[in-house]
Amino acid sequence: MLFLVISNYVLWHHKSYDQAMIKAILFDFGGVITSSPFDAFEEYEREALIPSGVIRKINSTNPDSNAWAKFERNELTREEFISCFEEEAKTLGFSLSAERVLKCLETTIRPNMVDAMKSLKSNYKLAILTNNLQESSEESSSVKKSPTAHLDMVITLVDEVIESSKIGVRKPEKAFYEHACKVIGVDPVECVFLDDLGINLKPARQMGMHTIKVISEKQALDDLYEALEKKQT
């Protein structure tokens, strides 16, 4: 009898999840709305004659407490980040310019993704969920132009922008997604979330969000429209 009750609960819970109507679409910024900075990382690695993937390896070593994580939570100044990041690179046996790595964040807007956001805006709540770096008032205009300039281009298309540097937590911390849902006014099961990093999608999926890993612009949009169509039937 107990097994039957538990089984019925699981079936009901699964059914309610599958039938939840989508009310919000959540977009990562870099690598989703814009081109991926990973391509620029690889270009710099070729220039520096170091193995492909080194920069991502540095950023994934001690992922909750490394220089990149602390910078995205606004726990380090730009100067502190540069010093800490370059030291982390040296620890792994590489000599890198943190300034050059930051320049890799200068990405380009994906026009079809923006067009999709424009068409979806009337039927869904839209939000950007981004791990970003807080800009200093002392930074030069050449530094400030990216990625904030791109964010300014699409900010009118969304209802909310959730930034790690402003709230002090970052993806993939569960608190980031909880904060986002509270601000947007939705339950996780009512959301589709697009990100180019699987590590960021995992906790969102565990909370009940429908997640899409972005590999390319076309693939992401195809998967998004398929998900929205399924949720409406």
Stockholm file with secondary structure:
# STOCKHOLM 1.0

chainA/1-233         MLFLVISNYVLWHHKSYDQAMIKAILFDFGGVITSSPFDAFEEYEREALIPSGVIRKINSTNPDSNAWAKFERNELTREEFISCFEEEAKTLGFSLSAERVLKCLETTIRPNMVDAMKSLKSNYKLAILTNNLQESSEESSSVKKSPTAHLDMVITLVDEVIESSKIGVRKPEKAFYEHACKVIGVDPVECVFLDDLGINLKPARQMGMHTIKVISEKQALDDLYEALEKKQT
#=GR chainA/1-233 SS CHHHHHHHHHHHHHHHHHHCCCCEEEECTBTTTBCCHHHHHHHHHHHTTCCTTHHHHHHHSSTTTSHHHHHHTTCSCHHHHHHHHHHHHHHTTCCCCHHHHHHTTCCCBCHHHHHHHHHHTTTSEEEEEECCCCCCTTSCHHHHTSSHHHHHHHGGGCSEEEEHHHHSCCTTCHHHHHHHHHHHTCCGGGEEEEESCHHHHHHHHHTTCEEEECSSHHHHHHHHHHHHHHHHC
#=GC SS_cons         CHHHHHHHHHHHHHHHHHHCCCCEEEECTBTTTBCCHHHHHHHHHHHTTCCTTHHHHHHHSSTTTSHHHHHHTTCSCHHHHHHHHHHHHHHTTCCCCHHHHHHTTCCCBCHHHHHHHHHHTTTSEEEEEECCCCCCTTSCHHHHTSSHHHHHHHGGGCSEEEEHHHHSCCTTCHHHHHHHHHHHTCCGGGEEEEESCHHHHHHHHHTTCEEEECSSHHHHHHHHHHHHHHHHC
//
